[in-house]
Amino acid sequence: MYEQFIALTNQFFWEGYVEQLAKDNPGKFQRELSDFLNTYQC
């Protein structure tokens, strides 16, 4: 699922967005990842 999160998020923003977000704002990164997992888990 993590790879899908990266791919989808990079489509919305830009290539490398997730890595930059994780480095610059780890709290926001965790919230966005959790929201993604909670929304798209089967």
Gaussian input, Z-matrix of N, CA and C with variables (Angstrom, degrees):
# hf/3-21g

backbone

0 1
 N
 C     1     B1
 C     2     B2     1     A1
 N     3     B3     2     A2     1     D1
 C     4     B4     3     A3     2     D2
 C     5     B5     4     A4     3     D3
 N     6     B6     5     A5     4     D4
 C     7     B7     6     A6     5     D5
 C     8     B8     7     A7     6     D6
 N     9     B9     8     A8     7     D7
 C    10    B10     9     A9     8     D8
 C    11    B11    10    A10     9     D9
 N    12    B12    11    A11    10    D10
 C    13    B13    12    A12    11    D11
 C    14    B14    13    A13    12    D12
 N    15    B15    14    A14    13    D13
 C    16    B16    15    A15    14    D14
 C    17    B17    16    A16    15    D15
 N    18    B18    17    A17    16    D16
 C    19    B19    18    A18    17    D17
 C    20    B20    19    A19    18    D18
 N    21    B21    20    A20    19    D19
 C    22    B22    21    A21    20    D20
 C    23    B23    22    A22    21    D21
 N    24    B24    23    A23    22    D22
 C    25    B25    24    A24    23    D23
 C    26    B26    25    A25    24    D24
 N    27    B27    26    A26    25    D25
 C    28    B28    27    A27    26    D26
 C    29    B29    28    A28    27    D27
 N    30    B30    29    A29    28    D28
 C    31    B31    30    A30    29    D29
 C    32    B32    31    A31    30    D30
 N    33    B33    32    A32    31    D31
 C    34    B34    33    A33    32    D32
 C    35    B35    34    A34    33    D33
 N    36    B36    35    A35    34    D34
 C    37    B37    36    A36    35    D35
 C    38    B38    37    A37    36    D36
 N    39    B39    38    A38    37    D37
 C    40    B40    39    A39    38    D38
 C    41    B41    40    A40    39    D39
 N    42    B42    41    A41    40    D40
 C    43    B43    42    A42    41    D41
 C    44    B44    43    A43    42    D42
 N    45    B45    44    A44    43    D43
 C    46    B46    45    A45    44    D44
 C    47    B47    46    A46    45    D45
 N    48    B48    47    A47    46    D46
 C    49    B49    48    A48    47    D47
 C    50    B50    49    A49    48    D48
 N    51    B51    50    A50    49    D49
 C    52    B52    51    A51    50    D50
 C    53    B53    52    A52    51    D51
 N    54    B54    53    A53    52    D52
 C    55    B55    54    A54    53    D53
 C    56    B56    55    A55    54    D54
 N    57    B57    56    A56    55    D55
 C    58    B58    57    A57    56    D56
 C    59    B59    58    A58    57    D57
 N    60    B60    59    A59    58    D58
 C    61    B61    60    A60    59    D59
 C    62    B62    61    A61    60    D60
 N    63    B63    62    A62    61    D61
 C    64    B64    63    A63    62    D62
 C    65    B65    64    A64    63    D63
 N    66    B66    65    A65    64    D64
 C    67    B67    66    A66    65    D65
 C    68    B68    67    A67    66    D66
 N    69    B69    68    A68    67    D67
 C    70    B70    69    A69    68    D68
 C    71    B71    70    A70    69    D69
 N    72    B72    71    A71    70    D70
 C    73    B73    72    A72    71    D71
 C    74    B74    73    A73    72    D72
 N    75    B75    74    A74    73    D73
 C    76    B76    75    A75    74    D74
 C    77    B77    76    A76    75    D75
 N    78    B78    77    A77    76    D76
 C    79    B79    78    A78    77    D77
 C    80    B80    79    A79    78    D78
 N    81    B81    80    A80    79    D79
 C    82    B82    81    A81    80    D80
 C    83    B83    82    A82    81    D81
 N    84    B84    83    A83    82    D82
 C    85    B85    84    A84    83    D83
 C    86    B86    85    A85    84    D84
 N    87    B87    86    A86    85    D85
 C    88    B88    87    A87    86    D86
 C    89    B89    88    A88    87    D87
 N    90    B90    89    A89    88    D88
 C    91    B91    90    A90    89    D89
 C    92    B92    91    A91    90    D90
 N    93    B93    92    A92    91    D91
 C    94    B94    93    A93    92    D92
 C    95    B95    94    A94    93    D93
 N    96    B96    95    A95    94    D94
 C    97    B97    96    A96    95    D95
 C    98    B98    97    A97    96    D96
 N    99    B99    98    A98    97    D97
 C   100   B100    99    A99    98    D98
 C   101   B101   100   A100    99    D99
 N   102   B102   101   A101   100   D100
 C   103   B103   102   A102   101   D101
 C   104   B104   103   A103   102   D102
 N   105   B105   104   A104   103   D103
 C   106   B106   105   A105   104   D104
 C   107   B107   106   A106   105   D105
 N   108   B108   107   A107   106   D106
 C   109   B109   108   A108   107   D107
 C   110   B110   109   A109   108   D108
 N   111   B111   110   A110   109   D109
 C   112   B112   111   A111   110   D110
 C   113   B113   112   A112   111   D111
 N   114   B114   113   A113   112   D112
 C   115   B115   114   A114   113   D113
 C   116   B116   115   A115   114   D114
 N   117   B117   116   A116   115   D115
 C   118   B118   117   A117   116   D116
 C   119   B119   118   A118   117   D117
 N   120   B120   119   A119   118   D118
 C   121   B121   120   A120   119   D119
 C   122   B122   121   A121   120   D120
 N   123   B123   122   A122   121   D121
 C   124   B124   123   A123   122   D122
 C   125   B125   124   A124   123   D123

   B1=1.4547
   B2=1.5254
   B3=1.3190
   B4=1.4635
   B5=1.5284
   B6=1.3478
   B7=1.4615
   B8=1.5242
   B9=1.3312
   B10=1.4552
   B11=1.5290
   B12=1.3219
   B13=1.4668
   B14=1.5213
   B15=1.3156
   B16=1.4684
   B17=1.5226
   B18=1.3272
   B19=1.4634
   B20=1.5238
   B21=1.3187
   B22=1.4517
   B23=1.5277
   B24=1.3098
   B25=1.4652
   B26=1.5186
   B27=1.3210
   B28=1.4642
   B29=1.5242
   B30=1.3340
   B31=1.4614
   B32=1.5266
   B33=1.3295
   B34=1.4575
   B35=1.5202
   B36=1.3134
   B37=1.4589
   B38=1.5225
   B39=1.3008
   B40=1.4649
   B41=1.5159
   B42=1.3222
   B43=1.4594
   B44=1.5280
   B45=1.3075
   B46=1.4553
   B47=1.5206
   B48=1.3364
   B49=1.4682
   B50=1.5238
   B51=1.3282
   B52=1.4676
   B53=1.5244
   B54=1.3200
   B55=1.4637
   B56=1.5305
   B57=1.3304
   B58=1.4592
   B59=1.5282
   B60=1.3236
   B61=1.4606
   B62=1.5241
   B63=1.3218
   B64=1.4645
   B65=1.5252
   B66=1.3081
   B67=1.4661
   B68=1.5294
   B69=1.3319
   B70=1.4573
   B71=1.5276
   B72=1.3285
   B73=1.4639
   B74=1.5344
   B75=1.3306
   B76=1.4681
   B77=1.5313
   B78=1.3160
   B79=1.4635
   B80=1.5170
   B81=1.3121
   B82=1.4693
   B83=1.5252
   B84=1.3188
   B85=1.4521
   B86=1.5280
   B87=1.3257
   B88=1.4629
   B89=1.5300
   B90=1.3309
   B91=1.4631
   B92=1.5220
   B93=1.3411
   B94=1.4619
   B95=1.5287
   B96=1.3228
   B97=1.4527
   B98=1.5292
   B99=1.3171
   B100=1.4703
   B101=1.5177
   B102=1.3312
   B103=1.4663
   B104=1.5187
   B105=1.3134
   B106=1.4631
   B107=1.5282
   B108=1.3098
   B109=1.4671
   B110=1.5225
   B111=1.3171
   B112=1.4674
   B113=1.5249
   B114=1.3090
   B115=1.4565
   B116=1.5240
   B117=1.3358
   B118=1.4581
   B119=1.5299
   B120=1.3207
   B121=1.4684
   B122=1.5126
   B123=1.3190
   B124=1.4697
   B125=1.5097
   A1=111.82
   A2=116.45
   A3=119.43
   A4=111.43
   A5=115.72
   A6=119.84
   A7=110.70
   A8=117.51
   A9=121.43
   A10=110.70
   A11=116.33
   A12=120.68
   A13=110.43
   A14=116.50
   A15=120.65
   A16=110.41
   A17=117.05
   A18=121.03
   A19=111.44
   A20=117.69
   A21=121.12
   A22=111.75
   A23=116.49
   A24=120.84
   A25=111.00
   A26=117.61
   A27=120.34
   A28=111.54
   A29=117.78
   A30=120.37
   A31=111.45
   A32=116.47
   A33=120.46
   A34=112.42
   A35=116.74
   A36=120.68
   A37=109.73
   A38=118.47
   A39=122.29
   A40=109.15
   A41=115.51
   A42=121.99
   A43=109.03
   A44=116.68
   A45=121.45
   A46=114.54
   A47=116.82
   A48=120.38
   A49=111.80
   A50=116.28
   A51=120.58
   A52=110.62
   A53=116.61
   A54=120.03
   A55=110.96
   A56=116.41
   A57=120.27
   A58=110.98
   A59=116.77
   A60=120.60
   A61=110.95
   A62=117.02
   A63=121.15
   A64=111.22
   A65=116.64
   A66=121.32
   A67=111.51
   A68=116.83
   A69=121.69
   A70=114.13
   A71=117.07
   A72=120.78
   A73=109.46
   A74=116.33
   A75=119.89
   A76=114.28
   A77=117.77
   A78=120.56
   A79=111.69
   A80=117.26
   A81=121.62
   A82=109.95
   A83=117.02
   A84=121.26
   A85=109.90
   A86=117.55
   A87=121.25
   A88=111.65
   A89=117.19
   A90=120.43
   A91=111.21
   A92=116.68
   A93=119.93
   A94=110.94
   A95=117.22
   A96=120.56
   A97=110.25
   A98=117.90
   A99=121.34
   A100=110.90
   A101=117.16
   A102=120.56
   A103=110.60
   A104=116.81
   A105=121.17
   A106=110.90
   A107=116.66
   A108=120.53
   A109=111.44
   A110=116.84
   A111=120.50
   A112=111.54
   A113=117.11
   A114=120.87
   A115=112.41
   A116=117.31
   A117=120.03
   A118=114.67
   A119=118.74
   A120=119.05
   A121=109.63
   A122=114.83
   A123=120.08
   A124=110.42
   D1=-31.64
   D2=-178.99
   D3=-61.07
   D4=-40.10
   D5=179.56
   D6=-64.42
   D7=-37.76
   D8=177.81
   D9=-66.65
   D10=-38.82
   D11=176.65
   D12=-59.79
   D13=-46.39
   D14=179.71
   D15=-62.31
   D16=-48.56
   D17=-177.51
   D18=-61.41
   D19=-46.74
   D20=-178.68
   D21=-65.77
   D22=-45.30
   D23=-179.18
   D24=-64.37
   D25=-40.53
   D26=177.89
   D27=-64.01
   D28=-29.71
   D29=176.33
   D30=-68.36
   D31=-36.24
   D32=-179.93
   D33=-75.78
   D34=-35.64
   D35=-175.48
   D36=-111.94
   D37=-99.69
   D38=179.34
   D39=-152.50
   D40=161.54
   D41=179.15
   D42=-60.75
   D43=125.25
   D44=-179.77
   D45=94.88
   D46=0.27
   D47=-178.57
   D48=-58.75
   D49=-46.31
   D50=-176.14
   D51=-61.69
   D52=-45.36
   D53=-179.52
   D54=-62.93
   D55=-40.94
   D56=178.78
   D57=-67.20
   D58=-41.66
   D59=178.54
   D60=-62.19
   D61=-44.29
   D62=179.62
   D63=-60.75
   D64=-35.96
   D65=-179.61
   D66=-77.22
   D67=-45.95
   D68=-173.43
   D69=-82.88
   D70=-31.53
   D71=-175.14
   D72=-147.27
   D73=75.47
   D74=-175.58
   D75=-58.99
   D76=-33.20
   D77=179.29
   D78=-64.80
   D79=-46.13
   D80=178.67
   D81=-65.19
   D82=-39.73
   D83=177.46
   D84=-57.97
   D85=-48.27
   D86=-179.49
   D87=-62.35
   D88=-40.62
   D89=178.57
   D90=-63.90
   D91=-44.91
   D92=-179.53
   D93=-65.67
   D94=-40.95
   D95=178.25
   D96=-64.64
   D97=-44.56
   D98=178.74
   D99=-61.54
   D100=-44.36
   D101=178.10
   D102=-59.93
   D103=-43.86
   D104=178.45
   D105=-60.78
   D106=-48.78
   D107=-178.88
   D108=-62.74
   D109=-41.95
   D110=-179.75
   D111=-67.33
   D112=-31.49
   D113=-177.88
   D114=-81.10
   D115=-39.15
   D116=-169.61
   D117=-108.71
   D118=3.24
   D119=176.76
   D120=-70.39
   D121=139.31
   D122=179.54
   D123=-89.68

